[in-house]
Amino acid sequence: MRLEDHRNLWKYNETLINWLQSQKCTYTDWIIIITFYTALHKMDELIHQKYPDYDKRNETRRATGHAYRNKMVNKYYKSVHSKYDSLYRLSRKLRYEQRKLKAEIHFTYFQIIEALFELIFALENRKDKLLWFYISFSPYKKNFRRIGKVASGITDFLFKDVDLPFGKVIPLIQYIFYFGAFFPISDTDMKNNLEMIKRILILFAKDFSDRNEYNAYKHSLRFYHSPIWLEFGEILNGDKTKPILNMNAEDSFTFLCKNQDGNIDLRTKAFDPNRDYKMIALCHNLIQNVINLRKRSFFTPNEKAKACMFNKLDLISINKRKDTFIELKSTIFWKIDK
């Protein structure tokens, strides 16, 4: 690459960064990555000015180009090396490790849902002080089946009557999430609040019930993570053509799984890390209610404790997925009958 090529590239990158910032671009990770490549071409230009054969030498080290460049920056431009190296490491983290982080967020969502339902099922018998015991020896397979029933809308058990010592009767769902707490709100508001929690639990259960990608991820087999774009058909749009249907997902998992007939399917399933994060926060708030109100009641009854209400929650907005692509499935191996 010629010296002027480096100059043109860093100037182009700076123009792009300024435009992205003027548009209040929220993809700050890509602004940081472009900033690094701007710095890279600036350093290449400076080094090229001192050592005209630098690019040729760096070309022979294609596999370790960054390492050689970093060495040259450290040797001849020590005053900026630490900042350049920090920017280099950050850009690598954002570019190559971000997908790993997104996957971790997605599967943390599965784990926190499981924790929430374990608490709910353990508290069903109302032996709160033995909660640790019931969670430690949980019939998890049975609980998985119960979560599947919740996903199909079977939530009657949450509204069984619980008789309190002073004669008041409340539904189990209120006992679980608002233990020993009474709020200055109307019965209608509390009813709407509990109804919203029921809707949230059904949504959690639906997400948790399909765990094929979670199992594939845990075993680090038959699994990979990538964006996907699909286009179907063509129609005329002026002098050009455009697809009839366009589906895409910035993040998706592709993995192998057995279907009900015993055949092997290749499934590609989209996920939304932003939605996962919001749902994790929602699940955390419910778990926090369960734990904090019991801690207050058992250990510090004279102190106040915070509890979340959900009757004004915009669940539709939280649950909205950003991508148009949801799932693609194809059978790649058929079971052979003996």
C-alpha positions, 0 to 999 in steps of 0.5 A, spaced: 500 500 500 502 506 498 503 512 503 497 516 500 493 510 500 494 510 508 492 518 508 486 517 504 483 511 508 484 515 515 481 521 512 475 517 509 474 514 516 475 520 520 469 523 515 465 517 516 466 517 524 464 525 524 458 523 520 456 517 525 456 522 531 452 527 527 447 522 526 447 520 534 449 513 532 448 508 537 452 503 535 458 506 539 462 499 538 463 500 531 465 507 532 470 505 536 473 500 531 473 505 525 477 509 530 482 504 531 483 503 523 483 511 523 489 510 528 492 504 524 492 508 517 495 514 521 501 510 524 502 506 517 503 513 514 508 515 519 512 509 519 512 509 511 515 516 511 521 514 515 521 507 512 519 506 505 519 499 505 515 498 511 509 496 507 513 490 503 516 488 510 509 488 513 506 484 507 510 478 508 508 478 516 500 478 514 499 473 519 502 477 524 501 484 521 498 487 527 504 484 532 509 487 527 506 494 527 505 494 534 512 493 535 514 499 530 509 503 534 512 501 540 520 502 538 519 509 534 513 512 537 513 511 544 509 517 546 503 514 543 504 507 544 500 505 550 494 509 547 494 506 541 495 499 544 489 500 548 485 502 542 487 496 539 485 491 544 478 494 545 477 494 538 479 487 538 474 485 544 468 489 541 469 486 534 471 479 536 469 477 543 462 481 542 458 475 539 461 471 545 458 476 550 451 476 546 451 469 547 452 469 554 447 474 555 442 470 551 443 463 555 444 467 562 436 469 560 435 461 560 438 460 567 435 466 571 428 463 568 430 457 571 432 460 578 425 464 578 421 458 577 425 454 582 423 459 587 416 459 585 415 451 586 419 451 592 414 456 595 408 453 593 408 449 600 409 455 604 415 453 608 419 459 607 424 458 612 426 451 608 427 454 602 434 452 601 432 445 602 427 445 597 431 448 592 437 444 593 433 437 592 429 440 587 425 435 582 428 439 576 425 434 571 418 435 574 419 442 574 421 443 567 414 439 565 411 444 569 414 450 566 412 447 559 404 447 562 405 454 564 408 456 557 401 453 555 397 458 559 396 453 565 397 458 571 391 456 576 396 454 581 398 461 582 391 463 584 390 458 589 388 461 596 393 462 601 390 464 608 394 469 612 394 468 620 390 474 621 384 472 617 386 475 610 386 471 604 390 472 598 392 468 592 399 464 592 402 469 586 401 475 591 404 470 597 410 469 593 412 476 590 409 480 596 411 476 602 408 480 608 408 486 604 401 491 604 401 497 599 397 503 599 394 501 592 387 499 590 385 492 590 384 493 582 391 495 581 394 489 585 389 485 581 392 488 575 399 487 577 398 480 579 395 479 572 401 482 569 406 478 573 402 472 570 403 474 563 410 475 564 411 468 567 407 465 561 412 469 556 418 466 560 416 459 560 415 460 553 422 462 552 425 457 556 421 451 553 425 451 547 432 449 550 435 446 544 440 451 542 441 452 550 443 444 550 447 445 544 451 451 547 452 448 553 456 442 550 460 446 545 458 442 539 453 442 533 453 450 534 455 456 531 453 464 532 452 468 526 448 474 522 443 471 517 440 475 511 435 471 506 431 474 500 425 470 496 423 472 489 424 478 485 419 484 483 421 490 478 422 496 482 423 501 476 429 499 472 431 494 478 429 488 481 428 487 489 426 481 493 419 480 494 421 478 502 427 480 505 428 477 512 434 478 516 437 477 523 444 481 526 444 475 531 442 468 530 444 461 532 445 455 528 445 448 531 443 441 530 437 437 534 433 431 533 425 432 531 420 428 534 420 423 528 428 422 530 430 425 524 436 430 525 434 438 523 439 444 522 435 449 525 437 457 525 434 461 530 434 468 531 435 472 538 435 479 540 441 481 546 437 487 547 431 484 549 434 478 553 437 484 557 431 487 558 428 480 560 433 478 565 432 485 568 425 483 569 426 476 571 431 479 576 426 484 579 421 478 580 427 474 584 429 481 588 421 481 590 421 474 593 428 474 596 428 482 599 421 481 602 423 475 606 429 477 608 426 483 611 420 479 614 425 474 618 431 478 619 429 486 620 422 486 620 422 494 623 426 496 616 423 498 610 424 494 603 423 495 596 419 491 592 417 492 584 410 493 581 408 491 574 401 493 573 404 499 569 409 495 565 409 496 557 410 488 556 409 489 549 415 494 548 420 489 552 418 483 548 418 486 541 424 483 537 428 488 532 429 482 527 424 480 521 427 473 521 425 468 527 427 461 525 429 456 519 429 449 519 431 443 515 432 436 515 439 434 513 439 426 516 433 421 516 432 416 521 434 409 518 429 404 520 432 397 522 
